[in-house]
């Protein structure tokens, strides 16, 4: 099945409008196999994008948590953090969702999601006082 460039471009643009982001594999699949991308996107639309019992904010928090536990690519987690913020989640709520990874997936998974969250929301920590630091 042959599709023209305009159809592929419109599909990618529509994904951004519906999702609020587009991943690198979406772009490549649109160029290489639009039919399979549409099939996969249909499942995502049914489970994630279409209004159902959970609102979009809640779904984004769940995505952030599940992607953190799976140690997904940083840009993928960051995309969902940004969309969660756009849909009304606060940075504190997103952090709380990431913290749920601690008892089930451990500190390494938590740190992965936490580092992405920290970069996206732009928060800083508290440095130790110089007098408590060991001499080099």
N, CA, C and O atoms as CSV, one atom per row, in Angstrom:
chain,resi,resn,atom,element,x,y,z
A,1,UNK,N,N,0.835,-1.177,0.000
A,1,UNK,CA,C,0.000,0.000,0.000
A,1,UNK,C,C,0.879,1.238,0.000
A,1,UNK,O,O,1.756,1.388,0.851
A,2,UNK,N,N,0.648,2.097,-0.929
A,2,UNK,CA,C,1.460,3.298,-1.050
A,2,UNK,C,C,0.718,4.492,-0.452
A,2,UNK,O,O,-0.467,4.701,-0.715
A,3,UNK,N,N,1.424,5.252,0.340
A,3,UNK,CA,C,0.862,6.481,0.888
A,3,UNK,C,C,1.771,7.624,0.507
A,3,UNK,O,O,2.990,7.468,0.436
A,4,UNK,N,N,1.180,8.761,0.263
A,4,UNK,CA,C,2.012,9.889,-0.127
A,4,UNK,C,C,2.530,10.631,1.106
A,4,UNK,O,O,2.041,10.453,2.221
A,5,UNK,N,N,3.526,11.458,0.861
A,5,UNK,CA,C,4.183,12.175,1.949
A,5,UNK,C,C,3.208,13.054,2.711
A,5,UNK,O,O,3.291,13.147,3.936
A,6,UNK,N,N,2.280,13.707,2.004
A,6,UNK,CA,C,1.317,14.590,2.673
A,6,UNK,C,C,0.474,13.825,3.683
A,6,UNK,O,O,0.213,14.339,4.771
A,7,UNK,N,N,0.043,12.611,3.356
A,7,UNK,CA,C,-0.751,11.809,4.283
A,7,UNK,C,C,0.073,11.437,5.513
A,7,UNK,O,O,-0.423,11.495,6.639
A,8,UNK,N,N,1.326,11.057,5.297
A,8,UNK,CA,C,2.193,10.696,6.419
A,8,UNK,C,C,2.467,11.903,7.317
A,8,UNK,O,O,2.441,11.798,8.543
A,9,UNK,N,N,2.730,13.051,6.686
A,9,UNK,CA,C,2.980,14.280,7.444
A,9,UNK,C,C,1.750,14.668,8.253
A,9,UNK,O,O,1.865,15.023,9.426
A,10,UNK,N,N,0.585,14.602,7.640
A,10,UNK,CA,C,-0.650,14.955,8.341
A,10,UNK,C,C,-0.895,14.017,9.515
A,10,UNK,O,O,-1.394,14.445,10.556
A,11,UNK,N,N,-0.548,12.741,9.358
A,11,UNK,CA,C,-0.754,11.798,10.453
A,11,UNK,C,C,0.143,12.139,11.640
A,11,UNK,O,O,-0.312,12.128,12.784
A,12,UNK,N,N,1.398,12.439,11.380
A,12,UNK,CA,C,2.324,12.828,12.458
A,12,UNK,C,C,1.840,14.111,13.123
A,12,UNK,O,O,1.845,14.211,14.350
A,13,UNK,N,N,1.423,15.087,12.331
A,13,UNK,CA,C,0.928,16.344,12.889
A,13,UNK,C,C,-0.314,16.105,13.737
A,13,UNK,O,O,-0.471,16.718,14.793
A,14,UNK,N,N,-1.191,15.226,13.288
A,14,UNK,CA,C,-2.397,14.899,14.043
A,14,UNK,C,C,-2.040,14.207,15.363
A,14,UNK,O,O,-2.684,14.446,16.385
A,15,UNK,N,N,-1.020,13.355,15.341
A,15,UNK,CA,C,-0.587,12.705,16.586
A,15,UNK,C,C,-0.167,13.752,17.613
A,15,UNK,O,O,-0.509,13.637,18.790
A,16,UNK,N,N,0.569,14.766,17.180
A,16,UNK,CA,C,1.002,15.821,18.095
A,16,UNK,C,C,-0.218,16.551,18.643
A,16,UNK,O,O,-0.281,16.838,19.839
A,17,UNK,N,N,-1.187,16.854,17.780
A,17,UNK,CA,C,-2.391,17.545,18.251
A,17,UNK,C,C,-3.161,16.706,19.262
A,17,UNK,O,O,-3.664,17.248,20.246
A,18,UNK,N,N,-3.264,15.403,19.048
A,18,UNK,CA,C,-4.034,14.534,19.943
A,18,UNK,C,C,-3.280,14.203,21.223
A,18,UNK,O,O,-3.875,14.185,22.301
A,19,UNK,N,N,-1.986,13.941,21.122
A,19,UNK,CA,C,-1.200,13.468,22.261
A,19,UNK,C,C,-0.489,14.579,23.015
A,19,UNK,O,O,-0.307,14.505,24.230
A,20,UNK,N,N,-0.088,15.614,22.278
A,20,UNK,CA,C,0.723,16.660,22.886
A,20,UNK,C,C,2.210,16.393,22.705
A,20,UNK,O,O,3.034,17.158,23.207
A,21,UNK,N,N,2.562,15.356,22.021
A,21,UNK,CA,C,3.958,14.984,21.771
A,21,UNK,C,C,3.984,13.965,20.629
A,21,UNK,O,O,2.949,13.414,20.254
A,22,UNK,N,N,5.155,13.726,20.094
A,22,UNK,CA,C,5.385,12.649,19.142
A,22,UNK,C,C,6.790,12.108,19.417
A,22,UNK,O,O,7.729,12.877,19.623
A,23,UNK,N,N,6.925,10.797,19.418
A,23,UNK,CA,C,8.211,10.167,19.689
A,23,UNK,C,C,8.952,9.898,18.382
A,23,UNK,O,O,8.356,9.897,17.305
A,24,UNK,N,N,10.245,9.673,18.493
A,24,UNK,CA,C,11.065,9.430,17.308
A,24,UNK,C,C,10.558,8.222,16.517
A,24,UNK,O,O,10.516,8.263,15.288
A,25,UNK,N,N,10.176,7.156,17.209
A,25,UNK,CA,C,9.714,5.988,16.467
A,25,UNK,C,C,8.410,6.264,15.733
A,25,UNK,O,O,8.155,5.649,14.697
A,26,UNK,N,N,7.578,7.169,16.235
A,26,UNK,CA,C,6.364,7.550,15.511
A,26,UNK,C,C,6.739,8.177,14.166
A,26,UNK,O,O,6.141,7.866,13.136
A,27,UNK,N,N,7.726,9.054,14.191
A,27,UNK,CA,C,8.142,9.748,12.975
A,27,UNK,C,C,8.688,8.765,11.941
A,27,UNK,O,O,8.357,8.845,10.758
A,28,UNK,N,N,9.518,7.847,12.396
A,28,UNK,CA,C,10.117,6.878,11.472
A,28,UNK,C,C,9.064,5.903,10.953
A,28,UNK,O,O,9.056,5.569,9.768
A,29,UNK,N,N,8.174,5.444,11.840
A,29,UNK,CA,C,7.112,4.531,11.392
A,29,UNK,C,C,6.171,5.216,10.403
A,29,UNK,O,O,5.691,4.577,9.466
A,30,UNK,N,N,5.904,6.498,10.598
A,30,UNK,CA,C,5.057,7.223,9.643
A,30,UNK,C,C,5.706,7.224,8.260
A,30,UNK,O,O,5.022,7.100,7.244
A,31,UNK,N,N,7.007,7.362,8.233
A,31,UNK,CA,C,7.717,7.368,6.954
A,31,UNK,C,C,7.840,5.976,6.347
A,31,UNK,O,O,7.815,5.825,5.126
A,32,UNK,N,N,7.973,4.947,7.204
A,32,UNK,CA,C,8.287,3.613,6.701
A,32,UNK,C,C,7.093,2.655,6.631
A,32,UNK,O,O,7.015,1.834,5.717
A,33,UNK,N,N,6.167,2.753,7.585
A,33,UNK,CA,C,5.042,1.816,7.609
A,33,UNK,C,C,3.846,2.453,8.316
A,33,UNK,O,O,3.528,2.125,9.459
A,34,UNK,N,N,3.198,3.365,7.609
A,34,UNK,CA,C,2.090,4.117,8.181
A,34,UNK,C,C,0.951,3.200,8.618
A,34,UNK,O,O,0.291,3.480,9.619
A,35,UNK,N,N,0.713,2.135,7.904
A,35,UNK,CA,C,-0.393,1.234,8.243
A,35,UNK,C,C,-0.218,0.628,9.640
A,35,UNK,O,O,-1.173,0.583,10.416
A,36,UNK,N,N,0.992,0.164,9.966
A,36,UNK,CA,C,1.243,-0.425,11.284
A,36,UNK,C,C,1.215,0.671,12.361
A,36,UNK,O,O,0.716,0.441,13.463
A,37,UNK,N,N,1.741,1.844,12.049
A,37,UNK,CA,C,1.675,2.947,13.004
A,37,UNK,C,C,0.220,3.270,13.336
A,37,UNK,O,O,-0.124,3.468,14.501
A,38,UNK,N,N,-0.625,3.322,12.325
A,38,UNK,CA,C,-2.046,3.602,12.561
A,38,UNK,C,C,-2.677,2.521,13.434
A,38,UNK,O,O,-3.486,2.832,14.308
A,39,UNK,N,N,-2.323,1.268,13.213
A,39,UNK,CA,C,-2.879,0.172,14.020
A,39,UNK,C,C,-2.442,0.312,15.479
A,39,UNK,O,O,-3.264,0.194,16.388
A,40,UNK,N,N,-1.167,0.560,15.700
A,40,UNK,CA,C,-0.666,0.728,17.070
A,40,UNK,C,C,-1.275,1.967,17.716
A,40,UNK,O,O,-1.634,1.947,18.893
A,41,UNK,N,N,-1.388,3.025,16.958
A,41,UNK,CA,C,-1.962,4.266,17.469
A,41,UNK,C,C,-3.440,4.089,17.811
A,41,UNK,O,O,-3.951,4.755,18.712
A,42,UNK,N,N,-4.121,3.209,17.108
A,42,UNK,CA,C,-5.522,2.929,17.418
A,42,UNK,C,C,-5.693,2.352,18.809
A,42,UNK,O,O,-6.629,2.712,19.522
A,43,UNK,N,N,-4.797,1.461,19.200
A,43,UNK,CA,C,-4.831,0.886,20.547
A,43,UNK,C,C,-4.558,1.964,21.595
A,43,UNK,O,O,-5.238,2.036,22.619
A,44,UNK,N,N,-3.565,2.789,21.328
A,44,UNK,CA,C,-3.244,3.887,22.247
A,44,UNK,C,C,-4.437,4.840,22.365
A,44,UNK,O,O,-4.776,5.285,23.462
A,45,UNK,N,N,-5.056,5.142,21.252
A,45,UNK,CA,C,-6.216,6.037,21.289
A,45,UNK,C,C,-7.340,5.450,22.119
A,45,UNK,O,O,-7.961,6.163,22.907
A,46,UNK,N,N,-7.613,4.166,21.956
A,46,UNK,CA,C,-8.705,3.523,22.693
A,46,UNK,C,C,-8.430,3.488,24.196
A,46,UNK,O,O,-9.329,3.749,24.996
A,47,UNK,N,N,-7.205,3.171,24.581
A,47,UNK,CA,C,-6.874,2.998,25.994
A,47,UNK,C,C,-6.491,4.301,26.684
A,47,UNK,O,O,-6.642,4.416,27.900
A,48,UNK,N,N,-6.004,5.276,25.943
A,48,UNK,CA,C,-5.350,6.433,26.555
A,48,UNK,C,C,-5.986,7.762,26.163
A,48,UNK,O,O,-6.240,8.598,27.030
A,49,UNK,N,N,-6.244,7.970,24.891
A,49,UNK,CA,C,-6.666,9.291,24.442
A,49,UNK,C,C,-8.172,9.522,24.504
A,49,UNK,O,O,-8.615,10.633,24.796
A,50,UNK,N,N,-8.955,8.496,24.235
A,50,UNK,CA,C,-10.405,8.672,24.257
A,50,UNK,C,C,-10.894,8.873,25.685
A,50,UNK,O,O,-10.455,8.177,26.600
A,51,UNK,N,N,-11.801,9.824,25.875
A,51,UNK,CA,C,-12.347,10.039,27.223
A,51,UNK,C,C,-13.059,8.782,27.728
A,51,UNK,O,O,-13.902,8.202,27.043
A,52,UNK,N,N,-12.702,8.389,28.924
A,52,UNK,CA,C,-13.326,7.244,29.578
A,52,UNK,C,C,-13.481,7.599,31.051
A,52,UNK,O,O,-13.770,8.755,31.362
A,53,UNK,N,N,-13.303,6.673,31.954
A,53,UNK,CA,C,-13.496,6.948,33.378
A,53,UNK,C,C,-12.386,7.813,33.965
A,53,UNK,O,O,-12.661,8.694,34.778
A,54,UNK,N,N,-11.144,7.579,33.569
A,54,UNK,CA,C,-10.015,8.357,34.078
A,54,UNK,C,C,-9.801,9.591,33.214
A,54,UNK,O,O,-9.880,9.515,31.988
A,55,UNK,N,N,-9.531,10.723,33.849
A,55,UNK,CA,C,-9.236,11.922,33.082
A,55,UNK,C,C,-7.791,11.874,32.570
A,55,UNK,O,O,-6.990,11.046,33.005
A,56,UNK,N,N,-7.483,12.763,31.655
A,56,UNK,CA,C,-6.163,12.768,31.013
A,56,UNK,C,C,-5.048,13.014,32.020
A,56,UNK,O,O,-3.979,12.412,31.915
A,57,UNK,N,N,-5.282,13.899,33.002
A,57,UNK,CA,C,-4.274,14.175,34.031
A,57,UNK,C,C,-3.886,12.899,34.762
A,57,UNK,O,O,-2.703,12.615,34.951
A,58,UNK,N,N,-4.892,12.131,35.171
A,58,UNK,CA,C,-4.644,10.879,35.886
A,58,UNK,C,C,-3.907,9.890,34.995
A,58,UNK,O,O,-2.971,9.227,35.443
A,59,UNK,N,N,-4.322,9.787,33.738
A,59,UNK,CA,C,-3.647,8.875,32.811
A,59,UNK,C,C,-2.183,9.253,32.632
A,59,UNK,O,O,-1.325,8.376,32.542
A,60,UNK,N,N,-1.890,10.545,32.579
A,60,UNK,CA,C,-0.494,10.978,32.434
A,60,UNK,C,C,0.320,10.611,33.665
A,60,UNK,O,O,1.468,10.187,33.542
A,61,UNK,N,N,-0.260,10.769,34.851
A,61,UNK,CA,C,0.449,10.374,36.070
A,61,UNK,C,C,0.744,8.874,36.053
A,61,UNK,O,O,1.826,8.445,36.452
A,62,UNK,N,N,-0.216,8.084,35.592
A,62,UNK,CA,C,0.007,6.644,35.488
A,62,UNK,C,C,1.085,6.326,34.458
A,62,UNK,O,O,1.902,5.430,34.665
A,63,UNK,N,N,1.086,7.058,33.353
A,63,UNK,CA,C,2.124,6.850,32.339
A,63,UNK,C,C,3.500,7.180,32.912
A,63,UNK,O,O,4.453,6.428,32.713
A,64,UNK,N,N,3.605,8.296,33.620
A,64,UNK,CA,C,4.896,8.684,34.208
A,64,UNK,C,C,5.384,7.585,35.148
A,64,UNK,O,O,6.554,7.204,35.104
A,65,UNK,N,N,4.503,7.081,35.987
A,65,UNK,CA,C,4.881,6.011,36.904
A,65,UNK,C,C,5.285,4.750,36.150
A,65,UNK,O,O,6.344,4.183,36.420
A,66,UNK,N,N,4.460,4.306,35.212
A,66,UNK,CA,C,4.773,3.044,34.528
A,66,UNK,C,C,6.043,3.162,33.697
A,66,UNK,O,O,6.831,2.217,33.642
A,67,UNK,N,N,6.254,4.297,33.054
A,67,UNK,CA,C,7.484,4.477,32.278
A,67,UNK,C,C,8.705,4.549,33.182
A,67,UNK,O,O,9.783,4.088,32.808
A,68,UNK,N,N,8.542,5.130,34.380
A,68,UNK,CA,C,9.631,5.165,35.361
A,68,UNK,C,C,9.991,3.752,35.782
A,68,UNK,O,O,11.166,3.386,35.790
A,69,UNK,N,N,8.991,2.956,36.133
A,69,UNK,CA,C,9.232,1.580,36.575
A,69,UNK,C,C,9.916,0.770,35.469
A,69,UNK,O,O,10.772,-0.071,35.746
A,70,UNK,N,N,9.535,1.029,34.224
A,70,UNK,CA,C,10.131,0.301,33.096
A,70,UNK,C,C,11.476,0.889,32.675
A,70,UNK,O,O,12.142,0.357,31.787
A,71,UNK,N,N,11.871,1.991,33.319
A,71,UNK,CA,C,13.107,2.706,32.959
A,71,UNK,C,C,13.139,3.028,31.468
A,71,UNK,O,O,14.112,2.760,30.763
A,72,UNK,N,N,12.038,3.612,31.026
A,72,UNK,CA,C,11.901,3.987,29.615
A,72,UNK,C,C,12.899,5.090,29.257
A,72,UNK,O,O,13.561,5.662,30.123
A,73,UNK,N,N,12.984,5.363,27.983
A,73,UNK,CA,C,13.863,6.441,27.514
A,73,UNK,C,C,13.488,7.751,28.205
A,73,UNK,O,O,12.312,8.028,28.443
A,74,UNK,N,N,14.489,8.534,28.515
A,74,UNK,CA,C,14.279,9.791,29.241
A,74,UNK,C,C,13.303,10.706,28.505
A,74,UNK,O,O,12.424,11.308,29.122
A,75,UNK,N,N,13.460,10.810,27.181
A,75,UNK,CA,C,12.594,11.712,26.424
A,75,UNK,C,C,11.130,11.254,26.456
A,75,UNK,O,O,10.220,12.079,26.374
A,76,UNK,N,N,10.906,9.954,26.572
A,76,UNK,CA,C,9.546,9.428,26.642
A,76,UNK,C,C,8.902,9.816,27.975
A,76,UNK,O,O,7.758,10.269,28.006
A,77,UNK,N,N,9.632,9.639,29.064
A,77,UNK,CA,C,9.121,10.050,30.373
A,77,UNK,C,C,8.895,11.564,30.389
A,77,UNK,O,O,7.865,12.037,30.869
A,78,UNK,N,N,9.854,12.315,29.866
A,78,UNK,CA,C,9.746,13.778,29.850
A,78,UNK,C,C,8.515,14.227,29.065
A,78,UNK,O,O,7.845,15.180,29.465
A,79,UNK,N,N,8.210,13.562,27.963
A,79,UNK,CA,C,7.029,13.913,27.174
A,79,UNK,C,C,5.771,13.809,28.023
A,79,UNK,O,O,4.915,14.693,27.981
A,80,UNK,N,N,5.657,12.734,28.793
A,80,UNK,CA,C,4.461,12.541,29.610
A,80,UNK,C,C,4.445,13.471,30.830
A,80,UNK,O,O,3.372,13.859,31.292
A,81,UNK,N,N,5.603,13.826,31.349
A,81,UNK,CA,C,5.644,14.815,32.432
A,81,UNK,C,C,5.127,16.156,31.914
A,81,UNK,O,O,4.320,16.810,32.575
A,82,UNK,N,N,5.589,16.560,30.744
A,82,UNK,CA,C,5.140,17.838,30.173
A,82,UNK,C,C,3.631,17.829,29.910
A,82,UNK,O,O,2.943,18.807,30.203
A,83,UNK,N,N,3.119,16.727,29.359
A,83,UNK,CA,C,1.682,16.652,29.087
A,83,UNK,C,C,0.896,16.630,30.402
A,83,UNK,O,O,-0.172,17.235,30.488
A,84,UNK,N,N,1.406,15.946,31.418
A,84,UNK,CA,C,0.741,15.951,32.726
A,84,UNK,C,C,0.639,17.374,33.266
A,84,UNK,O,O,-0.404,17.771,33.785
A,85,UNK,N,N,1.712,18.134,33.144
A,85,UNK,CA,C,1.681,19.529,33.580
A,85,UNK,C,C,0.655,20.332,32.779
A,85,UNK,O,O,-0.071,21.150,33.343
A,86,UNK,N,N,0.596,20.102,31.477
A,86,UNK,CA,C,-0.378,20.808,30.629
A,86,UNK,C,C,-1.811,20.464,31.013
A,86,UNK,O,O,-2.717,21.277,30.826
A,87,UNK,N,N,-2.020,19.272,31.545
A,87,UNK,CA,C,-3.365,18.837,31.920
A,87,UNK,C,C,-3.655,19.044,33.406
A,87,UNK,O,O,-4.582,18.444,33.949
A,88,UNK,N,N,-2.871,19.885,34.054
A,88,UNK,CA,C,-3.199,20.318,35.398
A,88,UNK,C,C,-2.498,19.623,36.546
A,88,UNK,O,O,-2.734,19.973,37.702
A,89,UNK,N,N,-1.648,18.656,36.272
A,89,UNK,CA,C,-0.894,18.025,37.359
A,89,UNK,C,C,0.171,19.007,37.853
A,89,UNK,O,O,0.766,19.744,37.065
A,90,UNK,N,N,0.398,19.005,39.145
A,90,UNK,CA,C,1.448,19.860,39.700
A,90,UNK,C,C,2.760,19.078,39.715
A,90,UNK,O,O,2.755,17.848,39.664
A,91,UNK,N,N,3.887,19.798,39.785
A,91,UNK,CA,C,5.163,19.085,39.921
A,91,UNK,C,C,5.177,18.149,41.127
A,91,UNK,O,O,5.755,17.064,41.062
A,92,UNK,N,N,4.546,18.562,42.223
A,92,UNK,CA,C,4.504,17.729,43.428
A,92,UNK,C,C,3.707,16.440,43.192
A,92,UNK,O,O,4.098,15.370,43.658
A,93,UNK,N,N,2.590,16.548,42.468
A,93,UNK,CA,C,1.796,15.346,42.163
A,93,UNK,C,C,2.574,14.382,41.268
A,93,UNK,O,O,2.501,13.166,41.443
A,94,UNK,N,N,3.308,14.928,40.319
A,94,UNK,CA,C,4.114,14.079,39.432
A,94,UNK,C,C,5.210,13.388,40.234
A,94,UNK,O,O,5.460,12.197,40.044
A,95,UNK,N,N,5.863,14.122,41.126
A,95,UNK,CA,C,6.882,13.516,41.984
A,95,UNK,C,C,6.262,12.409,42.830
A,95,UNK,O,O,6.855,11.341,42.978
A,96,UNK,N,N,5.086,12.650,43.384
A,96,UNK,CA,C,4.426,11.627,44.199
A,96,UNK,C,C,4.142,10.366,43.389
A,96,UNK,O,O,4.278,9.254,43.899
A,97,UNK,N,N,3.750,10.537,42.130
A,97,UNK,CA,C,3.529,9.371,41.267
A,97,UNK,C,C,4.834,8.608,41.055
A,97,UNK,O,O,4.850,7.378,41.099
A,98,UNK,N,N,5.918,9.327,40.826
A,98,UNK,CA,C,7.230,8.691,40.629
A,98,UNK,C,C,7.672,7.977,41.903
A,98,UNK,O,O,8.272,6.905,41.833
A,99,UNK,N,N,7.387,8.556,43.056
A,99,UNK,CA,C,7.789,7.957,44.327
A,99,UNK,C,C,7.114,6.606,44.572
A,99,UNK,O,O,7.632,5.788,45.333
A,100,UNK,N,N,5.981,6.368,43.946
A,100,UNK,CA,C,5.314,5.075,44.085
A,100,UNK,C,C,6.191,3.950,43.537
A,100,UNK,O,O,6.013,2.790,43.906
A,101,UNK,N,N,7.133,4.287,42.662
A,101,UNK,CA,C,8.057,3.286,42.123
A,101,UNK,C,C,8.987,2.724,43.187
A,101,UNK,O,O,9.472,1.601,43.053
A,102,UNK,N,N,9.241,3.490,44.241
A,102,UNK,CA,C,10.223,3.064,45.252
A,102,UNK,C,C,9.931,1.687,45.848
A,102,UNK,O,O,10.801,0.819,45.770
A,103,UNK,N,N,8.762,1.433,46.439
A,103,UNK,CA,C,8.574,0.120,47.073
A,103,UNK,C,C,8.472,-1.038,46.089
A,103,UNK,O,O,8.829,-2.167,46.425
A,104,UNK,N,N,7.995,-0.774,44.889
A,104,UNK,CA,C,7.775,-1.877,43.946
A,104,UNK,C,C,8.931,-2.103,42.981
A,104,UNK,O,O,9.228,-3.245,42.630
A,105,UNK,N,N,9.577,-1.042,42.555
A,105,UNK,CA,C,10.624,-1.187,41.539
A,105,UNK,C,C,12.009,-0.820,42.048
A,105,UNK,O,O,13.007,-1.120,41.393
A,106,UNK,N,N,12.084,-0.175,43.207
A,106,UNK,CA,C,13.381,0.115,43.801
A,106,UNK,C,C,13.914,1.500,43.498
A,106,UNK,O,O,13.370,2.256,42.693
A,107,UNK,N,N,15.005,1.795,44.185
A,107,UNK,CA,C,15.588,3.129,44.120
A,107,UNK,C,C,16.181,3.437,42.751
A,107,UNK,O,O,16.176,4.597,42.339
A,108,UNK,N,N,16.688,2.446,42.039
A,108,UNK,CA,C,17.290,2.713,40.720
A,108,UNK,C,C,16.224,3.180,39.736
A,108,UNK,O,O,16.434,4.151,39.008
A,109,UNK,N,N,15.091,2.500,39.709
A,109,UNK,CA,C,13.995,2.929,38.836
A,109,UNK,C,C,13.499,4.310,39.261
A,109,UNK,O,O,13.272,5.182,38.423
A,110,UNK,N,N,13.332,4.502,40.584
A,110,UNK,CA,C,12.888,5.804,41.085
A,110,UNK,C,C,13.838,6.905,40.635
A,110,UNK,O,O,13.390,7.932,40.125
A,111,UNK,N,N,15.141,6.709,40.814
A,111,UNK,CA,C,16.115,7.739,40.461
A,111,UNK,C,C,16.051,8.087,38.979
A,111,UNK,O,O,16.243,9.242,38.600
A,112,UNK,N,N,15.782,7.093,38.148
A,112,UNK,CA,C,15.675,7.331,36.708
A,112,UNK,C,C,14.548,8.323,36.427
A,112,UNK,O,O,14.754,9.333,35.754
A,113,UNK,N,N,13.367,8.030,36.944
A,113,UNK,CA,C,12.239,8.937,36.745
A,113,UNK,C,C,12.423,10.266,37.438
A,113,UNK,O,O,12.058,11.312,36.901
A,114,UNK,N,N,12.992,10.228,38.637
A,114,UNK,CA,C,13.231,11.445,39.407
A,114,UNK,C,C,14.151,12.402,38.659
A,114,UNK,O,O,13.883,13.602,38.606
A,115,UNK,N,N,15.229,11.885,38.082
A,115,UNK,CA,C,16.168,12.734,37.348
A,115,UNK,C,C,15.493,13.411,36.162
A,115,UNK,O,O,15.755,14.580,35.882
A,116,UNK,N,N,14.624,12.682,35.464
A,116,UNK,CA,C,13.895,13.282,34.344
A,116,UNK,C,C,12.956,14.368,34.875
A,116,UNK,O,O,12.907,15.471,34.330
A,117,UNK,N,N,12.218,14.057,35.932
A,117,UNK,CA,C,11.298,15.029,36.540
A,117,UNK,C,C,12.051,16.296,36.944
A,117,UNK,O,O,11.611,17.407,36.647
A,118,UNK,N,N,13.179,16.125,37.619
A,118,UNK,CA,C,13.982,17.257,38.087
A,118,UNK,C,C,14.384,18.159,36.927
A,118,UNK,O,O,14.322,19.383,37.040
A,119,UNK,N,N,14.792,17.564,35.819
A,119,UNK,CA,C,15.189,18.354,34.650
A,119,UNK,C,C,13.998,19.076,34.034
A,119,UNK,O,O,14.104,20.249,33.678
A,120,UNK,N,N,12.866,18.389,33.905
A,120,UNK,CA,C,11.697,18.998,33.259
A,120,UNK,C,C,11.135,20.141,34.087
A,120,UNK,O,O,10.822,21.200,33.543
A,121,UNK,N,N,11.002,19.943,35.397
A,121,UNK,CA,C,10.392,20.998,36.217
A,121,UNK,C,C,11.410,22.018,36.724
A,121,UNK,O,O,11.024,23.068,37.238
A,122,UNK,N,N,12.694,21.726,36.588
A,122,UNK,CA,C,13.730,22.698,36.908
A,122,UNK,C,C,13.904,22.994,38.384
A,122,UNK,O,O,13.969,24.154,38.789
A,123,UNK,N,N,13.979,21.946,39.184
A,123,UNK,CA,C,14.179,22.151,40.620
A,123,UNK,C,C,15.623,21.842,40.996
A,123,UNK,O,O,16.318,21.093,40.309
A,124,UNK,N,N,16.058,22.442,42.110
A,124,UNK,CA,C,17.417,22.221,42.601
A,124,UNK,C,C,17.347,21.637,44.005
A,124,UNK,O,O,16.316,21.718,44.673
A,125,UNK,N,N,18.436,21.058,44.434
A,125,UNK,CA,C,18.518,20.473,45.760
A,125,UNK,C,C,19.227,21.387,46.733
A,125,UNK,O,O,19.524,22.542,46.425
A,126,UNK,N,N,19.494,20.856,47.909
A,126,UNK,CA,C,20.214,21.583,48.962
A,126,UNK,C,C,21.607,20.970,49.064
A,126,UNK,O,O,21.750,19.770,49.300
A,127,UNK,N,N,22.614,21.788,48.888
A,127,UNK,CA,C,23.991,21.320,48.960
A,127,UNK,C,C,24.412,21.203,50.430
A,127,UNK,O,O,23.953,21.983,51.264
A,128,UNK,N,N,25.275,20.244,50.751
A,128,UNK,CA,C,25.790,20.147,52.118
A,128,UNK,C,C,26.618,21.379,52.468
A,128,UNK,O,O,27.233,21.997,51.598
A,129,UNK,N,N,26.625,21.718,53.726
A,129,UNK,CA,C,27.458,22.829,54.189
A,129,UNK,C,C,28.920,22.476,53.974
A,129,UNK,O,O,29.306,21.318,54.134
A,130,UNK,N,N,29.745,23.466,53.611
A,130,UNK,CA,C,31.157,23.178,53.343
A,130,UNK,C,C,31.886,22.520,54.507
A,130,UNK,O,O,32.776,21.696,54.291
A,131,UNK,N,N,31.525,22.868,55.727
A,131,UNK,CA,C,32.256,22.330,56.882
A,131,UNK,C,C,32.007,20.842,57.107
A,131,UNK,O,O,32.774,20.201,57.825
A,132,UNK,N,N,30.962,20.276,56.518
A,132,UNK,CA,C,30.725,18.843,56.706
A,132,UNK,C,C,31.303,17.991,55.576
A,132,UNK,O,O,31.282,16.762,55.633
A,133,UNK,N,N,31.810,18.656,54.568
A,133,UNK,CA,C,32.374,17.943,53.427
A,133,UNK,C,C,33.781,17.438,53.762
A,133,UNK,O,O,34.573,18.170,54.356
A,134,UNK,N,N,34.098,16.200,53.386
A,134,UNK,CA,C,35.449,15.690,53.649
A,134,UNK,C,C,36.488,16.456,52.830
A,134,UNK,O,O,36.214,16.912,51.720
A,135,UNK,N,N,37.669,16.585,53.394
A,135,UNK,CA,C,38.772,17.254,52.703
A,135,UNK,C,C,39.287,16.342,51.607
A,135,UNK,O,O,39.349,15.124,51.777
A,136,UNK,N,N,39.654,16.933,50.485
A,136,UNK,CA,C,40.181,16.126,49.362
A,136,UNK,C,C,41.625,15.857,49.531
A,136,UNK,O,O,42.233,15.197,48.688
